[in-house]
């Protein structure tokens, strides 16, 4: 393990140079990896493993997603099966179903968790809140996790580009003595850039906090608030969108992604620098109490219960699509459609 300094705190990480793809193949050479679910993480993880030379099968219900798996090269009866068949055949069961789906098929999964198998997750949700999900694994199987810090789409795209999404990993149960190597081998196999250690609980809490916070919920709220204020004060849609979203995503984010926020600040005008430095504290002070409230809501299990209750309703997908439609058809994101068309690379 490499010991690296993260902002003054030393942490252990696993790199691809230490745990090579060749070593990963050796560790898993006798394993059948059964990927359950072909929705968000399933395609990226399964195809990356397949392309890296591992023995992979997919378990998926019949329907549109099953057809998508066929289109991606999985062959029914050979590498593509029902969820139950995949569970039966797999020695490592990669549970990449949605949290709600995991709950509904858990009896099927558990039935095939025979001694010595490994149960793999990419999210700590089901295990952390097992009192709510009912997902309590048998005591005689390895329970492990590799959680890519990005969407399944990004995982696949960056793999094809020769890059990698960083991932956290955790071991909940090691009954075979092989859980550590199994975990790292799978992490390298799916294309992780590097791996850092966590626990199922820490991953679940930080993941739900991030999704509701800066990664999705908070950033949409911030965009919407600034866009609305600009529009209410006479600015045109194109101007409001460019000053709220387009400049951030196309110009500024690549700068601080590459070398940090200070470097981005240093490469902006002195007027922008002064204003940003003066206003970051008021924003921090306004936002932190909301973040603290969010964190406690996640840690208490309240957010998990909201997700379970919502996602288990028969009309969940219909209501979700309506909420996404409202967002998509809002003036701000309709303006985005036109702005994207005007980008030089699209002309």
C-alpha positions as CSV (number, residue, x, y, z in Angstrom):
1,X,0.0,0.0,0.0
2,X,1.1,3.5,-0.7
3,X,0.9,6.1,2.1
4,X,0.0,9.5,0.7
5,X,-0.5,12.8,2.3
6,X,-4.1,14.2,1.8
7,X,-4.1,17.8,3.1
8,X,-1.8,16.9,6.0
9,X,-3.5,13.6,6.9
10,X,-1.7,10.4,5.8
11,X,-3.9,7.7,4.2
12,X,-3.2,4.3,2.6
13,X,-4.2,3.9,-1.0
14,X,-3.9,1.0,-3.5
15,X,-2.6,2.0,-6.9
16,X,-2.6,0.0,-10.2
17,X,1.2,-0.1,-10.0
18,X,1.1,-2.0,-6.7
19,X,-1.9,-4.2,-7.4
20,X,-1.5,-4.9,-11.1
21,X,-4.1,-6.1,-13.6
22,X,-2.1,-9.3,-14.0
23,X,-2.2,-9.9,-10.3
24,X,-6.0,-9.2,-10.3
25,X,-6.5,-11.8,-13.1
26,X,-4.5,-14.4,-11.1
27,X,-6.5,-13.7,-7.9
28,X,-9.8,-14.2,-9.8
29,X,-8.8,-16.8,-12.3
30,X,-11.1,-19.5,-10.8
31,X,-14.0,-17.2,-10.0
32,X,-17.2,-16.7,-11.9
33,X,-18.3,-13.0,-11.4
34,X,-22.0,-12.6,-11.6
35,X,-23.1,-9.0,-12.1
36,X,-26.7,-8.5,-11.0
37,X,-28.4,-5.5,-12.6
38,X,-27.7,-3.7,-15.9
39,X,-28.9,-0.2,-15.0
40,X,-26.5,2.4,-13.8
41,X,-23.3,0.7,-12.6
42,X,-23.9,-2.7,-14.1
43,X,-22.9,-2.0,-17.8
44,X,-19.7,-0.2,-17.0
45,X,-18.4,-2.6,-14.4
46,X,-19.4,-5.8,-16.3
47,X,-18.0,-4.6,-19.6
48,X,-14.8,-3.3,-18.1
49,X,-14.3,-6.6,-16.3
50,X,-15.0,-8.5,-19.5
51,X,-12.6,-6.3,-21.5
52,X,-9.9,-6.9,-18.9
53,X,-10.2,-10.6,-19.3
54,X,-12.2,-11.8,-16.4
55,X,-14.9,-14.5,-16.4
56,X,-18.1,-12.5,-16.1
57,X,-21.8,-13.2,-16.5
58,X,-24.8,-10.8,-16.1
59,X,-28.1,-11.4,-14.3
60,X,-31.0,-9.3,-15.4
61,X,-34.7,-9.5,-15.6
62,X,-36.4,-9.7,-19.0
63,X,-37.3,-6.3,-20.6
64,X,-35.6,-3.3,-22.2
65,X,-32.5,-3.5,-20.0
66,X,-32.1,-7.2,-20.9
67,X,-32.2,-6.2,-24.6
68,X,-29.6,-3.5,-23.9
69,X,-27.3,-6.2,-22.4
70,X,-27.7,-8.2,-25.6
71,X,-26.8,-5.2,-27.7
72,X,-23.7,-4.8,-25.6
73,X,-22.6,-8.3,-26.5
74,X,-23.9,-10.5,-23.6
75,X,-25.3,-13.8,-24.9
76,X,-28.5,-15.3,-23.4
77,X,-27.8,-18.7,-22.0
78,X,-24.0,-18.2,-22.2
79,X,-23.1,-14.9,-20.4
80,X,-26.6,-13.4,-19.8
81,X,-29.1,-15.1,-17.4
82,X,-32.0,-14.4,-15.1
83,X,-31.0,-13.0,-11.8
84,X,-31.6,-16.4,-10.1
85,X,-29.5,-18.3,-12.6
86,X,-26.7,-15.8,-12.3
87,X,-26.7,-16.0,-8.5
88,X,-26.6,-19.8,-8.8
89,X,-23.6,-19.8,-11.2
90,X,-21.6,-17.0,-9.6
91,X,-18.9,-17.4,-7.0
92,X,-18.7,-13.7,-6.6
93,X,-22.2,-12.0,-6.7
94,X,-21.9,-8.4,-7.6
95,X,-25.1,-6.8,-6.5
96,X,-25.4,-3.7,-8.7
97,X,-29.2,-3.4,-8.5
98,X,-30.9,-0.3,-7.3
99,X,-31.4,-0.1,-3.5
100,X,-35.1,-0.8,-3.9
101,X,-34.5,-3.7,-6.3
102,X,-32.0,-5.2,-3.9
103,X,-34.7,-5.4,-1.2
104,X,-37.2,-7.0,-3.6
105,X,-34.8,-9.8,-4.8
106,X,-32.9,-10.3,-1.6
107,X,-34.5,-13.6,-0.8
108,X,-33.4,-14.9,-4.2
109,X,-29.8,-13.6,-3.7
110,X,-29.6,-14.9,-0.2
111,X,-30.7,-18.4,-1.2
112,X,-27.6,-18.8,-3.4
113,X,-25.1,-17.3,-1.0
114,X,-23.5,-20.7,-0.2
115,X,-20.4,-20.9,2.0
116,X,-17.2,-19.4,0.5
117,X,-19.0,-17.1,-2.0
118,X,-18.5,-13.4,-2.0
119,X,-21.2,-10.8,-2.0
120,X,-20.1,-7.5,-3.6
121,X,-21.7,-4.1,-3.4
122,X,-20.9,-0.7,-4.9
123,X,-22.8,1.1,-2.2
124,X,-23.0,0.6,1.5
125,X,-26.8,1.4,1.7
126,X,-28.3,-2.1,1.9
127,X,-25.8,-3.3,4.6
128,X,-25.6,-0.1,6.6
129,X,-29.4,0.2,7.0
130,X,-30.0,-3.6,7.0
131,X,-32.6,-3.0,9.8
132,X,-34.6,-1.2,7.2
133,X,-33.7,-3.1,4.0
134,X,-33.8,-6.6,5.5
135,X,-30.4,-7.4,3.8
136,X,-28.5,-9.4,6.4
137,X,-25.9,-11.7,4.7
138,X,-25.1,-15.1,5.9
139,X,-22.1,-15.4,8.3
140,X,-20.2,-17.8,6.0
141,X,-19.7,-15.6,2.9
142,X,-17.3,-12.7,2.2
143,X,-19.1,-9.3,2.1
144,X,-17.1,-6.7,0.2
145,X,-17.5,-3.4,-1.6
146,X,-15.9,-1.3,-4.3
147,X,-17.6,2.0,-4.8
148,X,-16.5,4.0,-7.9
149,X,-16.6,7.8,-7.3
150,X,-18.5,8.4,-10.4
151,X,-21.5,7.2,-12.5
152,X,-21.4,3.9,-14.3
153,X,-21.3,5.9,-17.6
154,X,-18.2,7.8,-16.5
155,X,-16.6,4.5,-15.4
156,X,-17.0,3.0,-18.8
157,X,-16.1,6.2,-20.7
158,X,-12.9,6.8,-18.7
159,X,-11.9,3.1,-19.1
160,X,-12.2,3.4,-22.8
161,X,-10.1,6.5,-22.7
162,X,-7.4,4.7,-20.8
163,X,-8.2,6.6,-17.6
164,X,-10.0,5.5,-14.4
165,X,-12.5,6.6,-11.8
166,X,-11.2,6.5,-8.2
167,X,-13.0,4.1,-5.9
168,X,-13.4,3.4,-2.2
169,X,-13.3,-0.2,-0.9
170,X,-14.4,-1.9,2.2
171,X,-14.6,-5.4,3.7
172,X,-17.6,-6.1,5.9
173,X,-17.0,-9.9,6.4
174,X,-13.9,-12.0,5.6
175,X,-14.6,-15.6,6.2
176,X,-12.4,-17.1,3.5
177,X,-9.2,-15.1,4.2
178,X,-9.4,-14.0,0.5
179,X,-11.7,-11.0,0.9
180,X,-9.0,-8.4,0.7
181,X,-7.5,-9.8,-2.5
182,X,-10.9,-10.4,-4.0
183,X,-11.9,-6.8,-3.3
184,X,-8.7,-5.2,-4.7
185,X,-8.8,-7.5,-7.8
186,X,-12.3,-6.5,-8.5
187,X,-11.5,-2.8,-8.0
188,X,-8.6,-3.0,-10.4
189,X,-10.7,-5.1,-12.8
190,X,-13.5,-2.6,-13.1
191,X,-11.0,0.1,-14.0
192,X,-10.4,2.1,-10.8
193,X,-7.7,4.7,-10.9
194,X,-6.8,4.0,-7.3
195,X,-8.6,2.6,-4.3
196,X,-8.9,4.1,-0.8
197,X,-10.2,2.4,2.3
198,X,-13.6,3.1,3.9
199,X,-16.3,1.2,5.7
200,X,-19.8,0.3,4.5
201,X,-21.3,2.9,6.9
202,X,-18.9,5.7,6.0
203,X,-19.4,5.2,2.3
204,X,-23.2,5.1,2.6
205,X,-23.3,8.3,4.7
206,X,-20.8,10.3,2.6
207,X,-22.4,9.1,-0.6
208,X,-25.9,10.1,0.3
209,X,-24.6,13.4,1.7
210,X,-22.7,14.2,-1.5
211,X,-25.6,13.4,-3.8
212,X,-28.0,15.6,-1.8
213,X,-25.3,18.2,-1.4
214,X,-22.6,19.5,-3.7
215,X,-22.8,16.8,-6.3
216,X,-26.4,17.2,-7.3
217,X,-29.0,18.7,-4.9
218,X,-27.1,21.8,-3.7
219,X,-25.6,22.6,-7.1
220,X,-29.0,22.6,-8.8
221,X,-30.4,24.7,-6.0
222,X,-27.5,27.2,-6.4
223,X,-27.8,27.4,-10.1
224,X,-31.5,27.9,-9.9
225,X,-31.3,30.6,-7.3
226,X,-28.7,32.7,-9.2
227,X,-30.4,32.2,-12.5
228,X,-33.7,33.4,-11.0
229,X,-32.2,36.5,-9.4
230,X,-30.5,37.5,-12.7
231,X,-33.8,37.0,-14.6
232,X,-35.8,38.8,-12.0
233,X,-33.5,41.8,-12.5
234,X,-33.8,42.0,-16.3
235,X,-31.0,39.8,-17.6
236,X,-31.8,37.7,-20.7
237,X,-31.9,33.9,-20.5
238,X,-28.7,33.5,-22.5
239,X,-26.8,35.9,-20.3
240,X,-28.2,34.4,-17.0
241,X,-27.3,30.9,-18.1
242,X,-23.8,31.8,-19.3
243,X,-23.0,33.6,-16.1
244,X,-24.5,30.8,-13.9
245,X,-23.7,27.5,-15.6
246,X,-21.9,27.6,-18.9
247,X,-18.8,29.6,-17.7
248,X,-18.5,27.3,-14.7
249,X,-18.8,24.0,-16.5
250,X,-16.9,24.9,-19.7
251,X,-14.2,27.3,-18.5
252,X,-13.7,27.3,-14.7
253,X,-14.3,23.7,-13.6
254,X,-11.5,22.3,-15.8
255,X,-9.1,24.8,-14.2
256,X,-9.8,23.8,-10.6
257,X,-10.1,20.1,-11.5
258,X,-6.6,20.3,-12.9
259,X,-4.7,22.3,-10.3
260,X,-7.1,23.4,-7.5
261,X,-9.4,26.3,-6.6
262,X,-6.5,28.7,-5.9
263,X,-5.1,28.1,-9.3
264,X,-8.5,28.8,-10.9
265,X,-8.8,32.0,-8.9
266,X,-5.2,33.0,-9.9
267,X,-6.2,32.7,-13.5
268,X,-9.2,35.0,-13.3
269,X,-9.4,38.8,-13.3
270,X,-8.5,40.7,-10.1
271,X,-12.1,41.9,-9.9
272,X,-13.3,38.3,-10.0
273,X,-10.7,37.2,-7.4
274,X,-11.6,40.0,-4.9
275,X,-15.3,39.3,-5.2
276,X,-15.0,35.5,-4.9
277,X,-12.7,35.8,-1.8
278,X,-15.1,38.3,-0.2
279,X,-18.3,36.3,-0.8
280,X,-17.1,32.7,-0.2
281,X,-17.4,33.2,3.6
282,X,-21.0,34.5,3.5
283,X,-21.9,31.5,1.3
284,X,-20.1,29.1,3.5
285,X,-21.8,30.5,6.6
286,X,-25.2,30.3,5.0
287,X,-24.7,26.8,3.6
288,X,-23.0,25.0,6.4
289,X,-26.0,24.8,8.7
290,X,-28.0,23.2,5.8
291,X,-25.2,20.7,5.3
292,X,-25.1,19.9,9.0
293,X,-28.8,19.3,8.9
294,X,-28.5,17.1,5.8
295,X,-25.7,15.1,7.4
296,X,-27.7,14.3,10.5
297,X,-30.7,13.4,8.4
298,X,-28.5,10.9,6.5
299,X,-26.7,9.5,9.5
300,X,-30.0,8.9,11.4
301,X,-31.3,6.8,8.5
302,X,-34.1,9.3,7.7
303,X,-32.9,9.8,4.1
304,X,-32.5,6.1,3.6
305,X,-36.1,5.6,4.8
306,X,-37.4,8.3,2.5
307,X,-35.6,6.6,-0.4
308,X,-37.0,3.2,0.5
309,X,-40.5,4.5,0.9
310,X,-40.4,6.5,-2.3
311,X,-38.6,4.0,-4.5
312,X,-40.9,1.1,-3.4
313,X,-44.1,2.7,-4.7
314,X,-45.5,1.3,-7.9
315,X,-45.8,4.7,-9.5
316,X,-42.2,5.8,-8.5
317,X,-40.8,5.8,-12.0
318,X,-43.8,7.7,-13.3
319,X,-43.4,10.4,-10.6
320,X,-39.7,10.6,-11.1
321,X,-40.0,11.1,-14.8
322,X,-42.5,13.9,-14.1
323,X,-40.1,15.7,-11.7
324,X,-37.3,15.3,-14.3
325,X,-39.5,16.6,-17.0
326,X,-40.3,19.7,-15.0
327,X,-36.6,20.3,-14.5
328,X,-35.8,19.6,-18.2
329,X,-38.5,22.0,-19.4
330,X,-37.6,24.8,-17.1
331,X,-36.4,28.0,-18.8
332,X,-32.9,27.5,-17.4
333,X,-32.4,24.1,-18.8
334,X,-34.2,24.8,-22.1
335,X,-31.8,27.7,-22.5
336,X,-29.0,25.2,-22.0
337,X,-30.2,23.3,-25.1
338,X,-29.7,26.3,-27.3
339,X,-26.4,27.3,-25.6
340,X,-25.0,23.8,-26.1
341,X,-25.8,23.9,-29.8
342,X,-23.8,27.1,-30.1
343,X,-20.6,25.6,-28.7
344,X,-17.8,25.7,-31.3
345,X,-17.4,21.9,-31.2
346,X,-21.1,21.5,-32.2
347,X,-20.8,23.7,-35.3
